[in-house]
């Protein structure tokens, strides 16, 4: 089967635009700055505001939208993002958007997912180097071999994967609905175990929430796998009253040490609803910055880890992406047809009444997975 590609056709160089911090720009971006004040210095804002104003003007002119993941920096997330959220939320928005152009404020597998769900639209990614360690850990050919090894079992694939992997998948999932998807597909197929790829730690954490057996693959997110239980112990020693929220892509010993574990949306909702005085988000750093802009009276403590791939997306290259219509993401139509089935099945799952959380009592019980060697 043909592989997916990220394709760039060189465009004419964008004409120079005077991007000055004028009174008009200041007025147009005042509401955004009110949210970011204290998170962005006045000097930084004078550089960012003209780009934000121009990007927002270009979007209106071109009928374009920007999908901004929770790990985007605050000036992107709050300044130019039309739809913001986790992978599942952005996938849903891509599917129903009426825009002609989608600019992915995220990494390439997210852009591919947008193209899968909206093949008639132009999907742009501002930097071709915005990859993902987890997505690159498994390809379609490898997954086909895994399926041959375990015939008759359904494949649940984390949405953090390339399009050719999704094309070999029965249903996709995100951290927000992974347990729900695993139990649904096992019941539908009449089996008591499933193949779940490629994130080993998500699979291990899901296994602690269900009686369905999990066959896992040894892939990992470079942001979340770097966390260690000793990081949590250090935070608790320094800040004994802090609430620690973990992401299920973290190793199980980290999750067992947390007070709450859930998807990015579930973590955000926890902070918004409970407003703890001090909180640690054991995930990518920009998420805490974005939540802090919306929630007052909460002190966000470190540790956190930066995703180098997410940080390749900037206001400057979003602007260039719109002006030059670069870089266009293309996926082979044959792959789109197959991959859309798995992604659409995920989207069509009954929505959870509340964002999924991982039961911490269950999480402390050892439930092993069969790890594909």
C-alpha positions in Angstrom: 0.0 0.0 0.0 1.4 3.5 -0.8 2.8 5.4 2.1 1.5 8.8 3.2 3.5 11.9 2.4 3.7 15.5 3.5 4.1 17.4 0.2 5.2 21.0 -0.4 4.9 22.8 -3.7 7.0 25.9 -3.6 4.9 29.1 -3.8 5.8 32.6 -4.6 7.4 34.5 -1.8 5.0 36.4 0.3 5.1 40.1 -0.3 6.4 42.1 2.7 3.8 43.3 5.1 4.3 46.0 7.6 3.7 44.3 10.9 3.9 47.1 13.4 2.3 47.5 16.8 -0.1 50.2 15.8 -3.0 51.6 17.9 -5.3 49.7 15.5 -3.4 46.4 16.2 -3.5 47.1 19.9 -7.2 47.7 19.9 -7.9 44.6 17.7 -5.9 42.3 20.1 -6.8 43.9 23.4 -9.2 41.2 24.4 -6.6 38.5 23.7 -4.0 40.4 25.6 -6.3 40.7 28.6 -6.3 36.9 28.9 -2.5 36.6 28.4 -1.4 39.5 30.5 1.0 38.2 33.1 1.9 35.2 30.9 3.4 37.3 28.0 5.6 40.3 28.7 4.6 43.7 27.1 7.7 43.6 24.9 6.8 40.1 23.7 3.3 41.3 23.0 4.3 44.1 20.8 6.0 41.6 18.6 3.2 39.0 18.7 0.2 41.2 18.4 0.8 42.4 14.8 1.2 38.8 13.7 -1.9 37.7 15.5 -3.9 40.5 14.0 -2.7 39.8 10.5 -3.2 36.0 10.8 -6.8 36.5 12.0 -7.3 38.9 9.0 -5.9 36.4 6.6 -8.2 33.6 8.0 -11.3 35.7 7.3 -10.1 36.6 3.8 -9.1 33.0 2.9 -12.0 31.1 4.7 -9.3 29.3 6.8 -9.4 28.0 10.3 -6.6 27.1 12.7 -6.9 23.9 14.8 -4.7 24.5 17.9 -3.8 21.6 20.1 -3.5 22.0 23.9 0.2 21.9 23.6 0.5 25.0 21.4 2.0 28.1 23.1 -0.5 30.6 24.6 -0.1 33.2 21.8 -1.2 30.6 19.3 -3.7 28.7 21.5 -5.5 31.9 22.7 -4.5 34.3 19.9 -5.2 32.6 16.6 -6.8 29.2 17.4 -10.3 28.9 16.1 -10.8 25.4 17.6 -8.7 24.3 20.5 -8.5 21.1 22.4 -7.2 17.6 22.4 -6.7 15.2 19.5 -10.3 13.9 19.6 -11.8 17.4 19.8 -9.7 18.7 16.9 -10.6 15.6 14.8 -14.3 16.3 15.3 -13.8 19.9 14.3 -11.9 19.0 11.1 -14.7 16.7 10.1 -17.5 19.4 10.4 -15.6 22.6 9.5 -17.0 24.6 6.6 -13.6 26.3 6.0 -11.8 25.8 2.7 -8.4 25.7 4.4 -7.3 24.0 7.7 -4.0 25.0 9.3 -2.9 22.5 11.8 -1.6 24.0 15.0 0.0 20.7 16.0 2.1 17.9 14.5 1.9 16.0 11.2 -0.2 13.0 12.3 -2.9 15.5 13.4 -2.7 17.2 9.9 -3.1 13.8 8.3 -6.1 13.1 10.4 -7.7 16.3 9.3 -7.0 15.4 5.7 -8.5 11.9 6.2 -11.7 13.5 7.6 -11.9 16.4 5.2 -10.2 15.2 2.0 -11.8 17.9 -0.1 -10.1 20.7 2.0 -6.6 22.1 1.8 -4.7 21.1 4.9 -1.6 23.0 5.8 1.1 22.4 8.4 3.4 25.3 9.1 6.6 23.3 9.6 7.3 19.9 8.0 9.6 19.0 10.9 6.7 18.9 13.3 6.7 15.2 13.8 6.0 12.8 16.7 8.2 10.2 18.3 5.1 8.0 19.1 3.7 8.2 15.5 7.1 7.4 14.0 7.5 4.3 16.2 5.1 2.1 14.1 4.3 2.0 10.4 1.6 0.2 8.4 3.8 -2.7 7.3 4.8 -3.4 10.9 1.1 -3.4 11.9 0.2 -5.8 9.2 2.8 -8.2 10.5 1.4 -7.9 14.1 -2.1 -8.6 12.8 -0.8 -11.8 11.1 0.7 -12.8 14.4 -2.6 -12.4 16.3 -5.4 -13.3 13.8 -9.0 -12.7 14.8 -8.2 -9.9 17.2 -9.3 -6.3 16.7 -6.8 -3.5 16.5 -7.2 -0.4 18.6 -4.9 2.3 17.4 -4.1 5.5 19.3 -4.9 8.5 17.2 -1.2 9.6 17.5 -0.3 7.5 14.5 0.3 8.0 10.8 -2.4 7.5 8.2 -1.0 4.2 6.9 -1.3 2.8 10.4 -4.8 4.0 10.8 -5.6 2.3 7.5 -4.7 -1.1 9.1 -6.8 -0.3 12.1 -10.3 -1.4 13.2 -11.0 1.6 15.5 -8.9 4.6 16.7 -8.9 6.0 20.2 -7.6 8.9 22.2 -6.6 9.0 25.9 -10.0 10.5 26.5 -11.9 7.4 25.3 -9.3 4.5 25.2 -11.0 2.4 27.9 -14.4 2.9 26.3 -13.1 2.0 22.9 -11.3 -1.1 24.1 -14.4 -2.5 25.8 -16.7 -1.6 22.9 -14.6 -3.3 20.2 -14.0 -6.4 22.4 -17.7 -6.8 22.9 -18.5 -6.1 19.2 -16.0 -8.8 18.1 -16.9 -11.2 20.9 -13.3 -11.4 22.2 -11.6 -11.0 25.6 -8.4 -9.3 24.4 -7.4 -6.7 21.8 -4.3 -5.4 20.1 -3.6 -1.8 21.2 -0.8 0.2 19.5 1.5 2.0 19.6 1.8 3.6 23.1 3.0 1.0 25.6 2.2 3.2 28.6 -1.3 4.1 27.5 -1.9 0.4 27.0 -0.6 -0.5 30.4 -2.7 2.1 32.1 -5.8 1.1 30.1 -5.2 -2.5 31.2 -5.5 -1.4 34.8 -9.0 -0.1 34.1 -10.6 -3.0 32.3 -10.8 -6.8 32.3 -10.1 -6.9 28.6 -6.6 -8.3 27.9 -4.3 -6.0 26.1 -1.5 -6.9 23.6 0.7 -3.8 23.6 3.5 -2.4 21.4 6.6 -0.8 22.7 6.1 2.8 21.5 6.2 5.9 23.7 5.8 9.7 23.7 9.1 11.3 24.3 7.4 14.0 26.4 5.6 11.7 28.8 8.0 8.8 29.0 10.6 11.1 30.6 8.6 11.5 33.8 9.6 9.4 36.7 7.9 8.6 40.0 10.7 10.4 41.8 9.6 13.6 40.1 6.2 13.3 41.9 8.0 12.5 45.2 10.1 15.6 44.8 7.1 17.8 44.2 5.2 16.4 47.2 8.2 16.9 49.4 8.5 20.6 48.4 4.7 21.2 48.1 2.8 18.7 50.3 -0.6 20.3 49.5 -0.2 20.3 45.7 -2.6 18.2 43.6 -0.8 16.2 41.0 -2.6 15.4 37.7 -1.1 12.9 35.3 -1.6 12.0 31.6 -2.1 8.3 30.8 0.8 8.4 28.3 3.1 8.4 31.4 4.6 5.3 32.9 2.3 3.4 35.3 4.5 4.1 38.4 4.0 7.8 37.7 0.3 7.4 37.3 0.1 5.4 40.6 1.7 8.4 42.3 -0.7 10.9 41.0 -4.0 12.2 42.6 -5.9 12.2 39.3 -5.2 10.8 35.8 -7.1 11.7 32.7 -7.0 13.0 29.2 -5.9 16.6 28.6 -9.5 17.7 28.6 -10.2 15.8 31.8 -7.2 17.5 33.4 -8.3 20.9 32.3 -11.8 20.2 33.6 -10.4 19.1 37.0 -8.5 22.4 37.4 -11.4 24.5 36.2 -13.9 22.7 38.5 -11.8 22.3 41.6 -9.4 25.2 41.4 -6.7 23.7 43.7 -4.4 26.3 45.2 -1.4 24.5 43.8 -1.4 21.9 40.9 1.1 20.0 38.8 0.1 18.9 35.3 2.4 16.0 34.5 2.3 16.6 30.7 3.6 19.1 28.1 4.4 22.5 29.6 2.3 24.7 27.3 -0.9 23.1 28.5 -0.4 24.5 32.0 0.3 27.9 30.5 -2.9 27.8 28.5 -5.0 26.7 31.4 -3.5 29.4 33.6 -4.7 32.0 31.2 -8.3 30.9 31.9 -8.2 30.0 35.6 -7.3 32.5 38.3 -6.0 31.8 41.7 -4.3 28.5 40.8 -0.5 28.2 41.0 0.9 25.8 38.4 4.1 24.1 39.6 6.6 22.2 37.5 7.9 19.6 36.5 6.7 19.5 32.9 8.4 18.6 29.7 8.4 20.5 26.4 7.5 18.8 23.1 10.2 19.9 20.6 7.9 19.0 17.7 4.9 21.1 18.9 7.3 24.0 19.5 8.2 24.1 15.8 4.8 25.7 15.2 5.1 29.5 15.6 3.1 32.6 14.8 5.7 33.4 12.1 5.4 30.1 10.3 1.6 30.0 10.7 1.6 33.4 8.9 3.9 32.1 6.2 1.7 29.0 5.8 -1.3 31.1 5.1 0.4 33.6 2.8 2.2 31.0 0.7 -0.3 28.1 1.3 2.5 26.0 2.6 3.1 23.1 3.5 0.2 21.1 2.0 -0.5 17.7 3.5 -1.5 15.0 1.1 -2.6 11.4 1.8 -3.0 8.7 -0.9 -6.8 8.4 -1.6 -6.6 4.6 -1.0 -5.3 5.2 2.4 -7.8 7.9 3.2 -10.7 5.5 2.3 -9.4 2.8 4.7 -8.2 5.1 7.5 -11.4 7.1 7.6 -13.3 4.1 8.7 -11.3 3.7 11.9 -11.2 7.4 12.7 -15.0 7.8 12.0 -15.7 4.8 14.3 -13.9 6.6 17.1 -15.8 9.9 16.4 -19.1 8.0 16.3 -18.6 6.4 19.7 -21.3 7.7 22.2 -19.9 10.8 23.8 -18.9 10.4 27.4 -21.0 12.4 29.9 -17.7 13.7 31.5 -14.2 13.5 30.1 -12.7 10.1 31.0 -10.6 9.8 34.1 -8.6 6.8 35.2 -9.6 5.2 38.5 -6.7 5.6 40.8 -7.7 2.7 43.0 -7.7 0.4 40.0 -4.5 1.9 38.7 -2.6 0.8 41.8 -3.4 -2.9 41.0 -0.9 -4.7 38.8 -2.5 -5.8 35.5 0.1 -6.8 33.0 -0.1 -6.6 29.2 1.4 -8.9 26.6 4.2 -6.8 25.1 4.9 -7.5 21.4 8.6 -8.2 21.1 
